[in-house]
Every structure is written in C-alpha cells, then in structure tokens.
Amino acid sequence: MQAVIETPARAQAFAQLELALYQARASGKRLVVAVIHLDWFYRINETKGMAYGSEMIRAVAERLAAGGQRAAGTSPEQGAQAAGLAADRRQKEEASSRSGSGITAVREADSQHAASHLSWGAVRGAEMLACQIGENDFLLAQELDRNQPDGGLAVEAMKYAVESACELEGVESRLTASVGASIYPNDGRTSEQLLSRAETALSRAKAQGWGKICFYSLEDTERLNRWVAIEASMRTALYERQFTISCQPIYRISDGKLRGFEALLRWNHPELGSVSPSEFLPVAEQNGWIVPIGEWVLREACQMLSSMQIYGLEQLIVTVNVSPLQLKDPAFPSMVANVLNDTGLSPACLELEIKEDKQNPSDQPLEVLTQLRAQGVRLVIDEFGTGSFSLASLKQLPINGLKISPAFTQHIDMPSAERHIVEMVIALAHKLGLEITASGVEYIEQYRLLQEWGCDYVQGFMLGKPMKPDELDLSSLRQS
C-alpha cells in the first residue's frame, strides 16, 4: 500500500517502529533504522522564509513516501527517482491552485504535510516506514532482503532521495543530509534501542563533517558513555583544580635562543586518568565550559610567565590557544586586558593562537581580533594549511604570524608535496610581513631545512617536550 501522511509525534514513531519490528520478527528479516538530519536547514528558513522551508520539508516527506526507500534490488538513484517524480508531479498539481507570484500561505492540509508522519507501508515488496520526528529530522526503517548484507544500499537511497534537487516556485534548492543508522537485531531488539543507537550514529556523522552516513557500532556507546562522564566531571575539574598547564619551549631558529613557551592544557582525572585535550576540549566547546576553562588557562599562563620575569626573562613570550567560542564573546578583549593587568604581564609577551571555527569557518570575529591587536597582544593563525583559512584571511585579519601544522612539517625531510608547500608558505608569509612558526619538528633534517628556508621559530619534541612549570630549569633559561 502507499504511505499516507498522518499527525507527527515521536511517540507515534515509536509505535510505528514497534509495528515494523513485529513484522520483521514475523518474517525473520533484518531491519535498518535510520535517522536523517537535514544539515543547516535553518539557512533555508532564514534566506527564503518559513513558508518556503515548510514547502521543502513537505517535498522531502513526499519523496520518502513516494518511494525514496526503494532500495531492494535497485540502486539509490533508481530508488529515489520515483520519489522525485512523484513529488514533482504533486508540486505541479498544486501550482495551479495557488495564486500570486510568490509562495502563498500554506493551507491547513499542507501544514500537516509539512510536519508529516508517514505510516508503515509496502513499496515494491520492501516494507518501509518514514516519519518526521523533529523540525528537520526524519525516522526511516526498511526491511532488508538477503541480497542486502549490510543495509548500506537502503540508507544510500534514503540519503539520495533527500539530497536530489528540489524545485519550488521556479527556484531550485538542494539539501545535504547526515544519516545515522542501526540494524535489527544486531544493534537492538526494541524501538527505543534502535532509534537511540541510530541517533548516536548520527552524532558521529555530524562530528565527521556533516553530509556523512554512519552505522552504529559498539564503540559508539563506549564513546558516548565516556563523553557523558567527561561532561559530568568538567565543573568539578575546574573548581577542584584538576586542570594543569604544561609548557613546551619555542626557539628562534636564527640563533637557537629560547623565544618562549606554548601553554598546553592537561587534565588528570582521579578516576578516568589522563584525559587528552583532543577528547575533552570538544566536550567543553559543546557545553560552553570552554569559556571559563579558557580564561583559567590564560590566567595561569600569564601568571607563570610573569613570575619568570623576576629572573631577567622579560623577553620571553607565552602562547595560549583560543577557541572560536571565546572569540565570539564581545567581552573577551576586556577579559584579556584584565588578566594582563592582574598578572602584570606586558601585552607584547602574550600570543594568542587562533583556531578556525569548524562550524562556520567564514565567520571570523574581526572586531574582537582588532581590539586584541590594538591592546598590543600578538595574534597567530594556528595549524595554518589544514583548515579553511584562505589567503584572503592573511590580508584581512590583523594577525602577526602563522603556525604550520605538524601534518605538514613531519614530511618535509622526504620527497613530498608537503616539502614544497611549507617552503612556499614561509616565503609567502615573509612577503606579507608575517612571522612563521613550525611545530612538530622531530628530526635534525627538518630543522635544517626550515633554517634554510628562513623559518622564524620552531617547536617540537626534538627541541623540548612539554613539562610542568615547576620542572623548568630557570638557570639554563637565563643562559639561553
């Protein structure tokens, strides 16, 4: 039978999924359960209006209802083609009933379509469930035949149906979708287990850069449990001073003298043990704790360097990493000024490393950076070459220098593309009046090449590993 549109409700989605599971158990077949998220859908609503966004949601729902799930024995393109044709036919039929040149008010019936719940039905012999469970999230389920060993073909058909071009009122739009999927009975035997694990897989798909398909694995649950444990411990870690900083030296390559330190955040949890920054910083950025943690790191680093200056080390610089979330706070420059004033550190002795915003790399807080530069604080683009910072950024942003990622530095002592890229970036930066720091230097051959190319500063295990501030030999630092 054809899928029909009903009232949306997550509770009903569970009920429908339970029915799907019942039929899958009765037939002895496996079932793929997928949650499809329409990426960046708010941009459609913002640029084209809520009415247009509702129309797009309805068009996606109709494609899925019309057979976007026809993956059994077909390719994703074939399965989604029928869905697209049916949706287009529906749009043409309704176009004649609308008046005016733009999108008019959506009728009550169409509003129900826009928030669709598509019931359990049969499409070419393959049982299919499709329903909307959120503003831009859909739940889909597809029985798998024996010729579909892993459900990949069915999920690809779902994604293809959503992402095919959609034309409304003469305007063509395309969506991208992230998909998380689970398999019955491998990943669960209840609707709650299968849906929650599909959503866990969806979370991983989003983390990998959006527009991806991820199937659930046991590692996902383990990763999620650890994420929850880290998140629950973050407040305690900050207020009980479980966080510490380590210092990795940075050297001037022209004379080999110490230029300063990079302050690196460390966390030794009493139960979880040593937690890597690559693991807990994304958690902090998602839940907002990166702002108070970032302020703590900045204050500790400035206090550390200020205490060294009584030993005649006024020329040293401390480098601190800054999250994009911190830079979006208009009060951030004032906070930095207060920290410098409280610790007695000169702004010229502080260098902030700017990381690109993964969620919106084109959105750089120019006003905040300009205020920081006006204070005399040094600004450096971190891991240049691995993200979305363009050559235009070098001209527009008020920065002092670039830091080359270890991903490039570690290969320069071998015949490689990275070798030419690093040499070119150093030359270009100097043409623009910028300084260059190369991180990840581990071998003397790398050091000599960077010296030959005129790199300004170097950092890496060959020159010094991160160490606690109280382990630094200040007498040797004074000599350098």
C-alpha positions as CSV (number, residue, x, y, z in Angstrom):
1,M,0.0,0.0,0.0
2,Q,1.0,3.6,-0.4
3,A,2.4,5.5,2.5
4,V,0.0,8.1,3.9
5,I,0.6,11.3,5.8
6,E,-0.6,11.5,9.4
7,T,-0.1,13.7,12.5
8,P,3.5,13.9,13.6
9,A,4.5,12.6,17.1
10,R,7.6,11.0,18.3
11,A,5.5,8.6,20.5
12,Q,3.7,7.5,17.3
13,A,7.0,7.0,15.6
14,F,7.9,4.6,18.4
15,A,4.6,2.8,18.0
16,Q,5.1,2.6,14.2
17,L,8.6,1.3,14.7
18,E,7.4,-1.3,17.1
19,L,4.9,-2.5,14.4
20,A,7.8,-2.6,11.9
21,L,9.8,-4.7,14.3
22,Y,6.9,-7.0,14.9
23,Q,6.6,-7.6,11.1
24,A,10.4,-8.0,10.8
25,R,10.4,-10.6,13.6
26,A,7.5,-12.5,12.0
27,S,9.1,-12.6,8.6
28,G,12.6,-13.4,10.0
29,K,14.1,-10.4,8.2
30,R,16.5,-7.8,9.4
31,L,15.5,-4.1,9.6
32,V,17.6,-1.0,9.0
33,V,16.6,2.0,11.1
34,A,17.9,5.4,10.1
35,V,17.6,9.0,11.4
36,I,18.2,11.6,8.6
37,H,19.1,15.1,9.6
38,L,18.8,18.0,7.1
39,D,22.0,19.8,7.5
40,W,22.0,23.6,8.0
41,F,18.2,23.8,7.3
42,Y,17.9,27.0,9.3
43,R,19.7,28.7,6.4
44,I,16.7,27.8,4.2
45,N,14.3,29.4,6.6
46,E,16.5,32.5,7.1
47,T,17.2,33.2,3.5
48,K,13.9,32.1,1.8
49,G,11.4,32.3,4.6
50,M,9.5,29.9,6.8
51,A,6.8,29.2,4.2
52,Y,9.5,28.1,1.7
53,G,11.1,26.0,4.4
54,S,7.8,24.3,5.2
55,E,7.4,23.5,1.5
56,M,10.8,22.0,1.3
57,I,10.1,19.8,4.3
58,R,6.8,18.7,2.7
59,A,8.6,17.9,-0.5
60,V,11.2,15.8,1.3
61,A,8.4,13.9,3.1
62,E,6.6,13.2,-0.1
63,R,9.7,11.9,-1.8
64,L,10.2,9.5,1.0
65,A,6.5,8.5,1.0
66,A,6.6,8.0,-2.8
67,G,9.4,5.5,-2.7
68,G,12.7,7.1,-1.8
69,Q,13.2,3.9,0.1
70,R,13.0,1.6,-2.9
71,A,16.4,0.1,-2.3
72,A,15.5,-3.6,-2.6
73,G,17.2,-4.8,-5.8
74,T,17.7,-1.2,-7.1
75,S,20.4,1.4,-7.0
76,P,19.9,4.5,-4.8
77,E,19.4,6.6,-8.0
78,Q,16.6,4.3,-9.2
79,G,15.0,4.2,-5.8
80,A,15.0,7.9,-5.4
81,Q,14.0,8.7,-9.0
82,A,10.4,7.6,-8.5
83,A,10.2,9.6,-5.3
84,G,11.4,12.8,-7.1
85,L,9.0,12.3,-10.0
86,A,6.0,11.8,-7.6
87,A,7.0,14.8,-5.6
88,D,7.4,16.9,-8.7
89,R,4.0,15.8,-10.0
90,R,2.4,16.8,-6.7
91,Q,4.1,20.2,-6.9
92,K,2.8,20.8,-10.4
93,E,-0.7,19.8,-9.5
94,E,-0.8,22.2,-6.6
95,A,0.9,25.0,-8.5
96,S,-2.4,25.7,-10.4
97,S,-4.3,26.1,-7.1
98,R,-2.0,28.8,-5.9
99,S,-2.5,32.5,-6.8
100,G,0.2,35.2,-6.9
101,S,3.8,35.1,-8.0
102,G,5.3,34.0,-4.6
103,I,4.7,31.3,-2.1
104,T,1.3,32.0,-0.6
105,A,0.1,30.9,2.8
106,V,0.3,27.2,3.3
107,R,-3.2,25.7,3.6
108,E,-4.1,23.7,6.7
109,A,-3.8,20.4,4.9
110,D,-0.4,21.5,3.5
111,S,0.8,22.4,7.1
112,Q,0.0,18.8,8.0
113,H,2.1,17.7,5.1
114,A,5.0,20.0,6.1
115,A,5.0,18.3,9.5
116,S,4.5,14.9,8.1
117,H,4.3,11.5,9.7
118,L,4.4,8.8,7.1
119,S,2.8,5.5,8.1
120,W,4.1,2.0,7.8
121,G,3.6,0.7,4.2
122,A,4.8,-1.5,1.5
123,V,6.9,-0.3,-1.5
124,R,7.7,-2.9,-4.2
125,G,7.6,-5.7,-1.6
126,A,10.0,-4.0,0.7
127,E,8.4,-2.8,4.0
128,M,9.1,0.9,4.6
129,L,8.4,3.3,7.5
130,A,9.1,7.0,7.2
131,C,8.1,9.7,9.6
132,Q,9.2,13.1,10.8
133,I,10.4,13.2,14.4
134,G,11.7,16.7,14.6
135,E,11.8,20.0,12.8
136,N,14.3,18.7,10.3
137,D,14.8,15.1,11.3
138,F,13.2,12.0,9.8
139,L,13.0,8.4,11.0
140,L,13.0,5.7,8.3
141,A,13.0,2.0,8.5
142,Q,13.5,-0.6,5.7
143,E,13.2,-4.3,5.8
144,L,16.4,-5.9,4.3
145,D,16.3,-8.7,1.8
146,R,19.0,-11.3,1.7
147,N,20.7,-9.6,-1.2
148,Q,21.4,-6.5,1.1
149,P,24.1,-7.7,3.5
150,D,24.6,-4.5,5.5
151,G,21.8,-2.1,4.7
152,G,24.2,0.3,3.0
153,L,22.2,0.4,-0.2
154,A,18.9,1.2,1.5
155,V,20.5,4.0,3.5
156,E,22.1,5.5,0.4
157,A,18.7,5.5,-1.3
158,M,17.3,7.4,1.6
159,K,20.0,10.0,1.5
160,Y,19.9,10.3,-2.2
161,A,16.1,11.0,-2.1
162,V,16.6,13.8,0.3
163,E,19.5,15.4,-1.5
164,S,18.1,15.4,-5.0
165,A,17.4,18.8,-6.4
166,C,14.0,20.3,-5.4
167,E,12.3,23.0,-7.4
168,L,9.7,25.1,-5.7
169,E,8.1,28.1,-7.4
170,G,10.8,28.1,-10.1
171,V,13.6,28.1,-7.5
172,E,15.9,25.1,-7.4
173,S,17.3,24.1,-4.0
174,R,19.4,21.3,-2.7
175,L,19.8,19.9,0.8
176,T,22.5,17.9,2.3
177,A,21.8,15.2,4.9
178,S,23.7,13.4,7.7
179,V,22.5,9.9,8.4
180,G,22.8,7.6,11.4
181,A,21.7,4.0,11.1
182,S,21.3,0.9,13.2
183,I,20.4,-2.7,12.3
184,Y,17.8,-5.0,13.9
185,P,18.6,-7.4,15.5
186,N,22.4,-6.7,15.6
187,D,22.2,-3.3,17.3
188,G,19.0,-3.7,19.4
189,R,15.7,-5.5,19.6
190,T,13.4,-2.7,20.7
191,S,12.4,0.5,19.0
192,E,14.0,2.6,21.8
193,Q,17.3,0.8,21.4
194,L,17.3,1.0,17.6
195,L,16.3,4.7,17.5
196,S,18.7,5.8,20.2
197,R,21.6,4.0,18.6
198,A,20.7,5.4,15.2
199,E,20.8,8.9,16.8
200,T,24.2,8.0,18.4
201,A,25.5,7.1,15.0
202,L,24.0,10.4,13.6
203,S,26.0,12.3,16.2
204,R,29.2,10.7,14.9
205,A,28.2,11.5,11.3
206,K,27.8,15.2,12.2
207,A,31.1,15.2,14.0
208,Q,32.9,13.9,10.9
209,G,31.9,17.0,9.0
210,W,28.2,16.6,8.1
211,G,26.8,15.0,4.9
212,K,28.0,11.6,6.1
213,I,26.5,8.2,6.7
214,C,27.5,6.3,9.8
215,F,26.3,3.0,11.1
216,Y,26.1,2.3,14.8
217,S,28.9,0.3,16.4
218,L,29.6,-0.8,20.0
219,E,32.4,1.7,20.1
220,D,29.8,4.5,19.7
221,T,28.2,3.5,23.0
222,E,31.5,3.4,24.7
223,R,32.5,6.7,23.3
224,L,29.1,8.2,24.3
225,N,29.5,6.9,27.9
226,R,32.9,8.4,28.1
227,W,31.7,11.7,26.7
228,V,28.9,11.8,29.3
229,A,31.4,11.0,32.1
230,I,33.8,13.7,30.9
231,E,31.0,16.3,30.7
232,A,29.7,15.4,34.2
233,S,33.2,15.9,35.6
234,M,34.1,19.2,33.9
235,R,32.7,21.5,36.5
236,T,34.4,19.6,39.3
237,A,37.7,19.5,37.4
238,L,37.7,23.3,37.1
239,Y,36.8,24.2,40.6
240,E,39.0,21.5,42.2
241,R,42.0,22.5,40.1
242,Q,42.3,19.1,38.4
243,F,43.5,21.0,35.3
244,T,47.1,21.9,34.9
245,I,49.3,23.5,32.3
246,S,52.5,22.2,30.7
247,C,55.0,24.3,28.8
248,Q,56.6,23.4,25.5
249,P,59.6,25.6,24.5
250,I,59.7,27.5,21.2
251,Y,63.1,28.5,19.8
252,R,64.2,31.2,17.5
253,I,65.8,29.4,14.6
254,S,68.3,32.2,13.6
255,D,70.4,32.0,16.8
256,G,68.9,29.0,18.6
257,K,67.8,31.0,21.6
258,L,64.6,30.4,23.6
259,R,61.7,32.5,22.3
260,G,59.1,31.4,24.8
261,F,56.6,28.7,25.7
262,E,53.3,27.3,24.5
263,A,50.9,26.7,27.4
264,L,49.2,23.3,26.9
265,L,46.2,22.3,29.0
266,R,46.3,19.0,30.8
267,W,43.7,17.0,32.8
268,N,44.5,14.2,35.1
269,H,41.1,12.9,36.3
270,P,41.1,10.9,39.6
271,E,39.0,8.1,38.0
272,L,39.3,8.5,34.3
273,G,43.1,9.0,34.4
274,S,44.8,11.3,31.9
275,V,42.2,12.7,29.5
276,S,43.6,14.0,26.2
277,P,42.8,17.6,25.2
278,S,41.6,16.3,21.9
279,E,39.0,14.4,23.8
280,F,37.8,16.8,26.4
281,L,38.1,20.1,24.5
282,P,35.3,19.2,22.0
283,V,33.1,18.4,25.0
284,A,34.0,21.8,26.6
285,E,33.2,23.6,23.4
286,Q,29.8,21.9,23.0
287,N,28.6,22.6,26.6
288,G,30.1,26.1,26.9
289,W,32.7,25.3,29.5
290,I,35.4,26.2,27.1
291,V,34.9,29.9,28.1
292,P,35.7,29.6,31.9
293,I,38.3,27.0,31.2
294,G,39.9,29.2,28.6
295,E,40.0,32.1,31.0
296,W,41.7,29.9,33.6
297,V,44.4,28.7,31.2
298,L,45.1,32.3,30.1
299,R,45.4,33.5,33.7
300,E,47.7,30.6,34.7
301,A,49.9,31.0,31.6
302,C,50.3,34.8,32.1
303,Q,51.0,34.3,35.9
304,M,53.6,31.7,35.1
305,L,55.5,33.9,32.6
306,S,55.2,37.0,34.9
307,S,56.8,35.1,37.7
308,M,59.7,34.2,35.4
309,Q,60.4,37.9,34.7
310,I,62.0,38.4,38.1
311,Y,64.8,36.2,36.8
312,G,65.5,38.5,33.9
313,L,63.4,36.7,31.3
314,E,61.3,39.7,30.2
315,Q,61.9,39.0,26.5
316,L,60.0,35.6,26.6
317,I,56.5,35.1,25.1
318,V,53.8,32.8,26.2
319,T,51.4,31.3,23.6
320,V,47.9,30.3,24.5
321,N,45.3,28.6,22.3
322,V,41.9,30.3,21.9
323,S,38.7,28.7,21.0
324,P,36.4,30.2,18.3
325,L,33.7,30.4,21.0
326,Q,35.9,32.6,23.1
327,L,36.4,35.0,20.2
328,K,32.7,35.3,19.6
329,D,32.3,36.8,23.1
330,P,32.4,40.7,22.8
331,A,33.8,40.8,26.3
332,F,36.8,38.6,25.5
333,P,39.2,41.6,24.8
334,S,38.2,43.1,28.2
335,M,38.9,39.8,30.0
336,V,42.3,39.5,28.4
337,A,43.1,43.1,29.4
338,N,42.1,42.4,33.0
339,V,44.2,39.2,33.1
340,L,47.3,41.1,31.8
341,N,46.7,43.9,34.4
342,D,46.2,41.4,37.3
343,T,49.3,39.4,36.4
344,G,51.5,42.4,35.5
345,L,52.4,40.9,32.1
346,S,53.0,43.1,29.1
347,P,50.6,42.6,26.2
348,A,53.6,42.1,23.9
349,C,54.5,39.0,25.9
350,L,51.2,37.3,25.2
351,E,50.5,35.5,21.9
352,L,47.0,34.0,21.2
353,E,46.7,31.2,18.7
354,I,43.5,31.4,16.7
355,K,41.8,28.2,15.6
356,E,39.3,28.2,12.8
357,D,35.7,27.8,13.5
358,K,34.8,24.3,12.2
359,Q,31.1,25.0,12.3
360,N,31.3,28.3,10.4
361,P,34.9,28.9,9.1
362,S,34.0,32.0,7.2
363,D,32.7,33.7,10.4
364,Q,35.9,35.3,11.8
365,P,35.3,37.8,14.7
366,L,37.2,40.7,13.1
367,E,36.2,43.3,15.6
368,V,37.3,41.2,18.6
369,L,40.7,40.5,16.9
370,T,41.2,44.1,16.0
371,Q,40.6,45.1,19.7
372,L,43.1,42.5,20.8
373,R,45.7,43.7,18.3
374,A,45.2,47.3,19.4
375,Q,46.0,46.2,23.0
376,G,49.3,45.0,21.8
377,V,48.6,41.3,22.1
378,R,50.1,39.1,19.3
379,L,47.8,37.0,17.1
380,V,48.7,33.9,15.2
381,I,46.7,31.6,13.0
382,D,47.2,28.1,14.4
383,E,47.7,25.0,12.2
384,F,47.6,27.0,9.0
385,G,47.0,24.9,5.9
386,T,44.8,22.2,7.5
387,G,41.6,24.2,7.7
388,S,39.5,26.7,5.8
389,F,41.7,29.8,6.4
390,S,42.2,31.2,3.0
391,L,44.9,33.5,1.5
392,A,42.3,36.3,1.8
393,S,42.4,35.8,5.6
394,L,46.1,36.7,5.6
395,K,45.2,40.1,4.1
396,Q,42.0,40.8,6.1
397,L,42.8,39.6,9.7
398,P,45.0,41.7,12.0
399,I,47.5,38.9,12.6
400,N,51.2,38.8,13.4
401,G,52.1,35.3,12.1
402,L,51.2,31.8,11.1
403,K,51.9,28.4,12.7
404,I,52.4,25.5,10.4
405,S,50.7,22.3,11.4
406,P,52.8,19.2,12.2
407,A,50.8,17.4,9.5
408,F,53.0,19.4,7.0
409,T,56.2,19.6,9.0
410,Q,56.7,15.9,9.6
411,H,57.1,15.1,5.9
412,I,59.4,17.9,4.8
413,D,62.6,15.8,5.2
414,M,61.2,13.4,2.4
415,P,60.4,14.0,-1.2
416,S,56.8,15.1,-0.8
417,A,54.2,17.8,-1.7
418,E,54.4,19.0,1.9
419,R,58.0,19.9,1.4
420,H,57.1,22.4,-1.3
421,I,54.1,23.7,0.5
422,V,56.0,24.6,3.6
423,E,58.8,26.3,1.7
424,M,56.1,28.3,-0.3
425,V,54.1,29.2,2.8
426,I,57.3,30.6,4.6
427,A,58.2,32.7,1.6
428,L,54.6,34.0,1.2
429,A,54.3,34.9,4.8
430,H,57.5,36.9,4.8
431,K,56.3,38.7,1.7
432,L,53.3,39.7,3.7
433,G,55.3,40.7,6.7
434,L,54.2,37.8,8.8
435,E,56.3,35.6,11.1
436,I,56.3,31.8,10.8
437,T,56.4,29.1,13.5
438,A,56.9,25.4,12.5
439,S,55.5,22.9,15.0
440,G,56.1,19.2,15.2
441,V,59.9,19.3,14.5
442,E,61.3,16.0,15.5
443,Y,64.5,15.4,13.3
444,I,67.6,17.5,12.6
445,E,66.9,17.2,8.9
446,Q,63.6,19.0,9.3
447,Y,65.3,21.7,11.5
448,R,68.0,22.4,8.9
449,L,65.5,22.7,6.0
450,L,63.4,25.1,8.0
451,Q,66.5,27.1,8.8
452,E,67.5,27.1,5.1
453,W,64.0,28.4,4.1
454,G,64.1,31.2,6.7
455,C,61.5,29.9,9.2
456,D,61.4,32.2,12.2
457,Y,60.6,29.9,15.1
458,V,60.5,26.1,15.7
459,Q,58.8,23.9,18.2
460,G,58.8,20.1,18.6
461,F,59.9,17.1,20.6
462,M,63.5,17.3,19.2
463,L,63.8,20.7,20.9
464,G,61.9,20.0,24.0
465,K,58.8,18.1,25.3
466,P,56.0,19.7,27.3
467,M,56.9,19.9,31.0
468,K,55.3,21.3,34.2
469,P,56.3,24.9,35.1
470,D,57.9,23.8,38.3
471,E,60.2,21.5,36.3
472,L,61.7,24.2,34.2
473,D,65.4,24.9,34.8
474,L,65.4,28.7,35.1
475,S,69.2,28.9,35.3
476,S,69.6,27.3,31.9
477,L,66.8,29.5,30.5
478,R,68.7,32.6,31.6
479,Q,71.8,31.4,29.7
480,S,69.7,30.8,26.6
